[in-house]
Amino acid sequence: MKKGINRWAFGKSSVKESIRKAKEIGFESIELSLEEEGEIILVSQEKELLEIKRFAEDAGLEISSILAALLWKYPLTSEDKATAEKGKDVVKKAVEIASIFQADTVLVIPGVVGSVLLAPTDVQPYDKVYKKSQEVLKELAPFAKEHQVYLGVENVWNKFLLSPTEMRNFIDEIDEEYVQGYFDVGNVLLYGYPEHWIRVLGKRIKKVHLKDFRTSVGTLDGFVNLLEGDVNWPEVMAAFKEIGYDGYLTAEYFPYKFHPEQLPVDISNAMDKIMERK
């Protein structure tokens, strides 16, 4: 497995500076994100993106995936047609960017029933979100296949796909090669056990996010540094081994409550222990 990190962990550092730091600290890959503002945005041109790609290649760091974080703002399952269409545009742009970077996966938020990240009134019926999400992902699958980029459906705090069997069935019912799973270890601690999810999802897991979480807190403040929460890491790693997963392990952290200079170093050291590299 390869040790990776999401660019968000580097705070306000530029994309190139984040790449440089990630390599120096000992990471093998980095996940970049499509944002509303910044260096990788909806109107980014191929020339600009190729410059980032060449910089990463010269640094010796792989770009593992692209995170379509804008889908929180433009949910694919929104009842507002314009918003949902914008969400599709976000996914397509993220796929195009991933293709340019030669990253094989885009992280997709499949739909939103509700979330602590959104207003309490932004609640959609569960059954409608399930159906609409599958329809949209099936619609987007040919575009993803054309670019040889997988759509990785992630388990996020969207009050949706709340069990491993449901997520497994959700992916199987779509029945598209380029729609797979992006599994987040820490996100399931609130209502389950990651090792169970890993074994149920099996080969459907295309990419993995690493986070740790304290269930006794039970809110966004419960996310803590790796090895400081309730994840049973030996059991999680054993589960990955059982299903034959040997891809990227990407730590996804925000420096909002951590020191931005120390956070990536702490993550790297913790991942070495988790992966039994030291």
Beta strands, then each sheet from edge to edge (+ up, - down):
strand 1: 2-6
strand 2: 29-33
strand 3: 62-67
strand 4: 105-108
strand 5: 150-154
strand 6: 179-184
strand 7: 205-210
strand 8: 212-213
strand 9: 223-224
strand 10: 248-251
sheet 1: 1+ 2+ 3+ 4+ 5+ 6+ 7+ 10+ 1+
sheet 2: 8+ 9-
end
